[in-house]
Amino acid sequence: MHKTIEEIRRVPKGILEAQKAFERFVNLYEFKIPGEVLFTGCGSSYFLSQLLAMATTHLGGRGVALPCSELLYSREYYPLGAPQLIVSISRSGETTEAIMAIEALNIPKLALTAYESTLSRMADYALIVPTHEESVVMTHSFPAFYFAYLQLLLKSWGRETYNALEISQLTEEVLKAEPYIRDLVDSFDFRNVIFLGSGILYPVALEAMLKMKEMALFWSEAYPTFEVRHGFKSIADEGTLVVLLADRPFDWHEKLTKEFQDQGARVFTVAPENTGADYFLKTQELEGAIAPIVYLPVIQLLAYYKAVQMGLNPDNPRFLSKVVKW
């Protein structure tokens, strides 16, 4: 059995580990997250940065996300404002750009990582979520990192935190769809895939695109849900799977589903309600900031089973390494 699928199945345990990491952090530090935060990371960690920036803004602060390299070399082109904290994210804590980026601004620094590492030692504060993974791609550590920081954000701002056991159980329910996702992949040999998400689900769509490319070496794209209609939809045909991630479906989602079906594509909707899709996975309707947690295992499973269908080893993707260093 591949390590990757074992690690995807650990998402529920990862949420509980994230809760422990959050509790350790608040016992260790007298620290509250300020209102303006700059998040940075590379690859999956950058998409996680986007999620955390959106959650910060959604809850009343101001979050900005930049890839580490842009922060280092081109930040004058971005409206950074006056951040009061920089959060640098790296699963290993040894990513070259993440280590450099945490020193880019002379402001308080927080490392979000899975290990005691160079990054954690350089930071003023370290939120260490020990969701260690043997596979190259980032899987259950992604939602765990997100949950741990979200808990810290809520506590810092005097809001009620989530019940970790309840959130863990929600991910267990989602993982029960694994046979359905495997059968979907086996029944439709799609040639390309388009991931769609609005608002806080757009970074999830981006992460889905990356997972498909990393594990399955497969052509995938990601767009804000309705922006895809403006030129980008031209690539969708009878060999396309469109994955629609929606937390609050409405009539436009049904229109979009029909539009893709008329082009010959098949639509897989992951949402609390169906949109008339060819494939449908029902999720629980959740408040905005926590919603990504239940979508992440779905897109990871889809990428994993596409890789398996193609005879690839998702544990060791071509040209990739677990720690990216120069």
ABEGO torsion letter per residue (X at the ends): XBAAAAAAAAAAAAAAAAAAAAAAAAAABBBBBBABBBBBBBEAAAAAAAAAAAAAAAAGBBBBBBBAAAAAAAAAABBAEBBABBBBBBAAGABAAAAAAAAABBBBBBBBBABBBAAAAABABBBBBBBBBABABBBAAAAAAAAAAAAAAAAAAGBBBBBAAAAAAAAAAAAAAAAAAAAAAAABBBABBBBBBBEAAAAAAAAAAAAAAAAAGBBBBBBBAAAAABGAAAABBAABBBBBBBABBBAAAAAAAAAAAAAGBBBBBBBABBAGBABBBBBBBBBAAAAAAAAAAAAAAAAAAAAAAAGBBAABBBGBBABBBX
